[in-house]
Amino acid sequence: MASFIETSRSQFPSLASGFIFADNAGGSQCAKVVVDRISDYLLNTNVQLGADYSVSVQSTGRVAQGSIAAAKLFNAASPDEVALASSSTQSGENLTRALEQDVLDGEEFIITGEHEANAGCWKKLAPRRGAVLKYWRPRQYQDAPNNPYSIHLDVEDLLPLITPKTRIIAFSACSNILGSVVPVKDIIAAVRAKAAEVGVRKVEFSVDCVAYAPHRRIDVQDWDVDYAFFSFYKVVLLSLESACVVTYIASQVYGSHLSGLYARASALKSSITSIAHHFLPVDDVSYKLQPGGPGYELSYGVTGVLDYLLSLTPSKDLDASFKAIADHEQKLVEPLLAFLKSQEARGVHIVGSEKAGLSRAPTISFIVGGERPIKSRDVVKIFDQKGGIGIRYGHFYAYSLVDNLNPKVDVNDGVVRISFVHYNTVEEVERIIEVLKEVLA
């Protein structure tokens, strides 16, 4: 029987080149089954939906299958709770436009410095509705007293921000810079309890799952979230976005460039105003969050993402697949974190947790300071010159988080980010460490 890593890598033709893809937080490679579905749709069923002729009936069914697959990836109660968009940023914009009529003057949005997909849209909505912005800021890990960049979000810093005027809390299930996996369910439960205590009119959550979806299973029902989204191209190259305790999942899930947006049924009825065409009867379904239809072929491609993930374990079960993913990825996290930690005297600072574990995704950022600092762009430049490995530097659209690091870093130079997914191998990590040794010498 093929091993987990053999089963995974065999389904990504691009990996046969030997190139080490270590920029996966920006977009994973695309599984062959996804490409096959997209190609099949375009070659054989590329017609308008909703007609009675046979090819249109088949095409309509295929697009509907995409929504059903997306709902399973969110663990939504119904496909009617899932809308599609071109990107997670677009999902966030669609969500805030649709929520605009249910925000009162003076109500408060609590956001973080994480990716702008789940921050920028709220920053723009606030002045349109006279809302107030508050920031849930990270704190330093107590077990890393010598590293001011080892930071994380703590619910104890969020709860004091809750007042009777709190309306929206928007955060990321996993940081695309820090790599920290946030206890979404616990945070939502704690905030709902505090909101009830202080008498909040209505509090809803928007959760960005883009950096979470490739590594852990999303469960919007268990989380008790209102909105959520993610992108499929970061989960197998196919983007999808969902919201209501807004959860964003951007295509970092091995699919094409499409985003899924989850919105809870009760929120669709009581909070969301349709941004679709006025004559469409979409009052109770997620299509009210779609000002236009997504690419039909990309919607059908979502079915390939689900089938790929199910194929990873003999039980064909998503929970089993994501457990196998998390277990394998820890084998990638441990040696790289250990090496970077060993270089502390050289001026290397890990940005985020210095420790491996299930609360740590394989998205690892660092800077090189000290007496012989190296710009992040120069670290990456050496990798580019050597060839064969792809990593990146920058703020990765978590502009505010990087800009507020203390001691200050050049936000445009940002951090070096090395980001793995489950098709990466321990041997690839070892190769990256060998190059880092040369860079830091």
N, C-alpha and C positions, 0 to 999 in steps of 0.2 A: 504494500500500500504506500502511495506517495506521502511524503511528509507534508506538514502544513505549509512550509515555505515553498516546497516544490509545486504543490497544488496552486498556490497563489501566483507565483512568478510565471507559471506556464500560461496564464491567461492574459499576460501583458506583452504583446509582441515587441514593444519598444525596449524592454529589458534585455532582449537578446543581443543588443549592441554592446553591452558591457559598460555603458555609461552609468555612472552612479548618480541617480536622481535623489538629491538631498535638499530640494526646495519644495517639498510636497505640501507644506502649509500654504503655499501660493497656488497650488493646483497639482493634483496627482496625475499619474498616467491613466490612460483610458483602457478599460478592460475590453477585450475583443468582442465579447457578447454584446456590449453596448454599441460598438461600432457596427456590428452586424445588424442589430435591430434598426438603427438609424438608416443604414443603407437599404435594408429591406423595405422600410416604409417609403423612402424616396423613390425607389425603383419600381415599386409595385402598388402602392396605395396612396400616392401623393395627389389627393383630390380634396375638394372642400367637404367639410363635415355636414351631417344632418340631412342629406338627400336620401331618397329611397332606392336609388340604383345600387347594385351589389357592391361595387368597389367603395362607394361612399359609406355604406353600412359597415363594411370591414374597417375602413379608416376611422370612423367614429368609435367603433369598438376598441381599436388599438389605442387611441388617445385616452379613452376612459380607463383602459388597463393601466396607463401611466399614473393616473390619479389614484387608482386603487393601490398600486405599488408604493407610491409616495406616502399614502396614509399608513401603510404597514411600517414603513421606515420611521414615521413619527409615532407609531402606535396610536394614531388618532381613532376616535370612535367611528368615523365615517369619512369616505372620500370627499363628502360635501364640506368638510372642514379644511381642505387643502387647496390652495391656489398656487399657480405657477407664475414665475416672472423670469426676466432675463438675467437677473443677478440678485444677490442678497441686498445690495444697496437699493435696488429698485423695489424689492419687497418692502423694505423699511419705509421708503417714500410712499408707496401705495398704502401701507398700513396707516401712517400718520395722516395722510389726506382723508382716509375713510373715517378716522377717529375725530377729526377736527370739530365736528358739531357736538361732541360729547365731552368737551373740555371747557370748564368754566374759568372765568377770569380769576386770576390769583391762585389757581391750583398749581401743584408742584410736580415736576418731573425729576426723578433721581436717576442720574446716568453715571457711567464710569469713563475712564480715559481709554478704554479698549477700542477696538476697531470702529471706525466711523459709521459703518453700516447700521449700527444700533445706537449711535450717539448723534450723528449729524442730522438725521431726520427729526429727532426730538429738539435739537437746538434750533432748527428752522421752524418747527411748529410752535415753540414757546412764544416768540414775539407775535405770531399771527393770532394767538388766542389769549395773550396776556398772562401766560403761565410763567412760573418761576423755575429756574434750573438749579438743582443742587447736585453736588458731586460726591459719590462714594469713592473715597481715595484708598489706595493700598497702604499697608503697614509693613515694616520690616519683620522677617522671621526672627523669633527670639533665639533660635538655635544657630543663627548665622550672624553673630554680633560684629564680625569683622568685614561683613559684606553689605554695604548699604543698598546694593541693587537686588538683594535677595528679598523680594517683596511679594505680597499676596493680598487679596481682598478678604476681610474678616467681617462676618455678619455683625459682630459687636460694634463695628464702626458704622454700620448701616442703620441699625435700629434707632439710634438717637435722631436720625434725620426724618423719621416718620412723624408727621403731624396730621391734624384733621384735614389738611388741604392736599395731602399726598394723593396723586392720581395715577402716575405711571412710574414703574421701576424697571429700568432697562439695563441688562448686564449680559455678559458672555458666560456660557457654560464652560468654556475653556478658553484661556487667553492665547492669542496667536503670537504673543511675544514671550510671556512668562511660562507657558506650557502647563499652567496650573489647572486642574480639573476641579470645578466648583461644585459643592454639594447643593445642587439646584433645589431639590425637594425640601431640604432642611431650611434653606434660606426663605423659600416661599412660605412655608408653614410658619416660621418665626415672624415674618413680616405681616402675614394675614392676622396672626394673633395680636400683634402690636396695633395694627390698623383698627381692629375691632375694639381694642381697649381705648383708643383715643377718639373713636367715632368718625372714621374716614367715610366720605360719601360713597366712593367707589375706587378701589385700587386694582390695577391690572398690571401684569408682568409681560415684558417683551424680552425673550431670551435668544441671543445670537448663538446658534449651534454650529456655525461654520467650521470652527477649529475643533469642535467636539465630535462631530459626526463620523470622521474617519476612524476614531479610536474607541468610542463608547456608544452603547445603544441609547438612542433617544426614547423617552417614554413620557409623552406630554400628559397622558392621563394620570400616571403615578405622580408626576411632578405637580399636578394641579395648576398648570400654566395656562395663560390665556392666549398668548401668541408666541410663535417660535419659527425660525427659518434656518435653512442651510443651503449650501450650493453643492450640486452633484459633481461638479468637476473637481471638487476637492475630496470627494468620496469615491470616485471612480470616474472622474471626469464627466460630470453631468450636473448642472446647477438646479437647485430647488429651494424655495423659501417658504416658511410658514410662520404665522404669528397668532398670539392670544395668551397671555403671559408671554409676550412676544419672544418666540424662539426662532433664531435664524440659523439655517443650515445651508452653507454655500457649497457648491460643487467641489468638494474636496473628497468626494466619495466615489471616485473612479468612473465618473460619467462625463456627459457633455456639459456645455456652459448653459446651465439652467438652474433656477433656484426654486425651492419649495417654501411656501409660507403657510403655516398652520394657524387657524383661528378657531377657537372653541365655539361650538354651536350657540351657546348662550350669549357669547360676546357678539357673534354675527347678528343676532336678533336685537340686542339691547344697546350695543355700543357703536357698531359699524354702520356708516351710511354708504350706500353704493356709489362707487366711482366708475361703474360700467355704464353702458348706454342706457338712457332713461327708460326705454320701452321694454327692457329685458326683465322678466319676472324672477329676480335673483335675491329677494329680500332675506331669505333664510339659508343661503348657500354661499360658499366661498367665492363664487364667480363675481360677487359684488366687489371683491378686492382686485379684480382684473380689468383694467381699462381697455385691454385688448387681449386676444388669445396668444398663448405661447407658441413657439414653433412646434408643429404637430409631431414632426419626426423626433424632436428632443423629448417630447412628452412620452412617446412610445419607448424611447431609449431608457427611460427610468426603469422599465420592467427588467432590463438587462442588469442594472445596478443591483436590484433585489435578488435576481437569480444568481449573480456572481457571489454576493455575500452568503447566500444560503449554501453555495457549493463548497464552502471552505471547511466544513466539518461533516462527518458521515451522517449526523442526525438531521442535517438540513434545517437547522433551527437558528434563528437570529441570535438568541441569547448565547448559544454555544459558540457561534461564530465570533461574536464580540468578546467573549471570554478568551478564546484562542488568540484573537488579535491583541488584546491587552497583555496576555502572558508573553507572547512573542516580542512585543514592543519593549517590554522591560529589559529583555536581553540586549536591546539596542541602546536604551537609555543608560544603563548601569556603567558600561565602560567609558562612554563619552563624558558623562558627568564626573566620573572618578578621575579621568585624565585632566579635565579642566580644573577641578578642585586642586589637583596636585600642582597646578601652575599658579596658584595664588601668589606666591612670592615673586613670580615673574610679572605680576600685575594683572592677571586674568581674573575677571569677576563675572560669575554666572549671573544672568539677569533672570530672577525667579528662584524657585526652590533649588537648593544644591543637592537634594536627596532624591533618589529613585523611589518608585512606589506607585501604586495604582492611582494616587492623586496627582501623578506627573505624566503628562503626555510626552511623546518623543519629539517635541518642538523645543529646541534648546538654543537660547540666545546668550551672548556674552560680549564683553568689551575687553580691550587690552589697554590698561593704563599703567600706572607705576612710573618708575624712572625711565623706562624705555617704551613709551606708549606707541601703539600702532593704530592708525585709523582703521575703522571697520572696512572701509572701501579698499584699503591696501591689503588687508588679510584676504578678502575675496579676490582681489586682483591676482594674487599669487596662485590661488586655486585655478582661476581662469587661464592663466598663462601655462600652467602645467597640463591642463586639459583633463578630460575624463570624469570630472566631478562638478556637479552644479550646486552651489550654495549662493546665498545672497546677503546683502547688508541693507540697512535702512530703517525706517519706522514702520513700514508695512501697514500703513493706514491707521495704526494705533498712535497717531501723532501726539495726542495729549499725554498718553502714558509715557512715551519716550521723552517728550519735552519737559516733563515734570520729574524725571529721575534726578536724584540728588546724592552725590555731587552731579552737577550739570554735565550733559553730553551734548555734542552738536547734533541736533535733531535730524539734520539732513544726512549726516554720516551714520547716525543711529547705532544699531547693534549688528553683530554678525549673527545670522540665524541659520542653524542646521536643523532641518526638519525631516524626520523619517515617517514612514508608514509601514504597514505590516509586510509589504513585499521587499523591504530592504533587508539586508543580511548582516550578520555579525562581521563577516569578512569586509563588507563595505565600510562599516564603522571603523574597523582596524585600519583600513587604508586612509580614511579621513584623518584619523589620529596621527598616522605617520606624516602626513603633509603638515598638520598643525605643529608637529615637533620641529619641522624645518622652518616654519614661519616664525615660531617663537624663540628659536635658537639665538 
